[in-house]
Amino acid sequence: MRAVITRVKSAEVKIDGATHSKIGKGLLILLGVSVNDSAADAEYLAKKISMMRIFEDSEEKLNLSCSQVGGAMMVVSNFTLYANTQKGNRPSFVDAARPELARPLYEYFVSLLKDAGYKTETGVFGAYMELESVNDGPVTVVIDTEDVFGGEK
């Protein structure tokens, strides 16, 4: 799994011009699922993001987690995070999981965040969405479980 995590002041998902979901202060998580991912990737990633300290404390140090600042999370599926751009000008998405694998892992990841007590909003898996966010900092972190597990789980 690959996640692009951005600290935001607000984020909103619109579908067909109408607001589907929105959050205030918190984390916007773009989540990509690869053909090699499993529940272990979702569990690792949810735990890591839940504990990640990327909010400032009183001394302006990145020392607080999303829960410590009362933040919410917005998770949006994004298969294009697995774009391979090595050849030609048109990205290949062969490393992105097909919906029958990606959707259950995406939903499992979201459920893990909710079970951890986070207010968690989502986009709609596979839908064309407009995403608006007010980035805070900006602070953006990328986590790829392939880097963590090295292809072995």
N, C-alpha and C positions, 0 to 999 in steps of 0.2 A: 504494500500500500504506500501511496505517496500522498502527503498532506502539505498544503501550503497554508500556513496559519498566519493570519494577520490580526493584530490588535486593532480594534475599531472602537470608534465612539458610537457608531450605529451601522446597521446593515439591513438591507431590505431585498426581498425577492419578489419580483413581479412576473406574472404570467398573463399574457394577453392584455397587458397594460394595467391589470388589477393587482393590488398587493396580496400576495399569498402568505408571507410571513415577514416578521421584522424583529430586530433586537436593538437594545441600546448598547451600552458599554459591554464589551466582551471580546469574543474571538470569532472571526469568520474563518471557517475551515473549508477549503476546497479539497475534496477527497477523490483520489483516483485509485482504482482497484486493478491490479495486474493479473495476468493469467496464472501466476504462481502464488497468489495470496490465499490465506486461510484464516480461520477464526483466531489463530495465534497472533497474526498481524493486527487484526482489529483490537484484540485485547491489549497488546503492547502499546499500540498507538493511542488508544483511549486513556490508558493509565499515564502515559508520558505527557500527553497534552493536558490532562487534568491537573498534573502536578507541576507543569512548566511555569517557571517564575519569570514572566515577561511584562509585569506591571510594576510601576515605580512605587517605592516606599517613600517615607517622609524625607529621606535623604537623596531622592531622585535616582536610586539604584534599582535595577530590575531585580526585584527581590520578592514580589508577591505573585501568587497564582490567581487565576480567574475567580476561583471561589472566594479568595481572601478579599477581593474588591467587589464582591457581589455581582460579578459579570455573568452574562449569558453566552451561549454558543449557537452559532448558525452553521449548519453543515450542508454543503452543496456538492452533489456528485459531479465529477468532472473527468470524463475519460480522456480528454485531451492532455492531461498531465502526463500521459504515457506516449506522447508523440515522439516518434523517432525521426529526426531531421537530418540524419547523416547523408542520405542520398537524395539528390534532386531537390526540387522546391516544394513538393507536396509531401506533407508529413504522412508517415505510416503509423497506424494504430494497432499493429499486430500484437503488441505487448499488453494492450488494454484488455481486460476481461470482458467477455460477452455478458449481456444483461442477466442471463440465468445464473451466473456466478457472482457478478458484481452487485446486483440488487440485494441478495440476502446478506452479503458481507457489509454493504453500506448500511442496511437497516440494523444489523447486529451492532455495528460501531455506534450508531445513533442511540440504540437502546442502552449500551454501556454508559454513555455520557448521562443519559436520563437516570439510570440506576445509581449513578454516582451523585445525584442530587442537583445536576445542572438544569437550569431552564434551557432547553435545547429546541431550536427551531430548525426547519429544513426547507430545502427546495422540493421539487418533485422529480424523482428519478427519471431520467430520460426525456424530460420536457425541455422545450426551448424556454429559457428564463432570461430575464433582465435582472442584473444584480447591481445594486447601488450600495456603496459603502463610504463611510467617512473614516479613513485610516488614521490611526492615532500614533504619531511618532515621525514617520512610519516605523513600525516594528513588524517585521515579517520573517518567519522561520520556515524552513522546509525540512520535513522529516521523511525519509524513505526507509521502509522496513527492510528493503533489500540490503541497504548499507549495514543495518543492525544484525540481520540474520545471515548475511552473506550467501543467500540462496539456500541455506539449510534451516529447517524448522524441526 
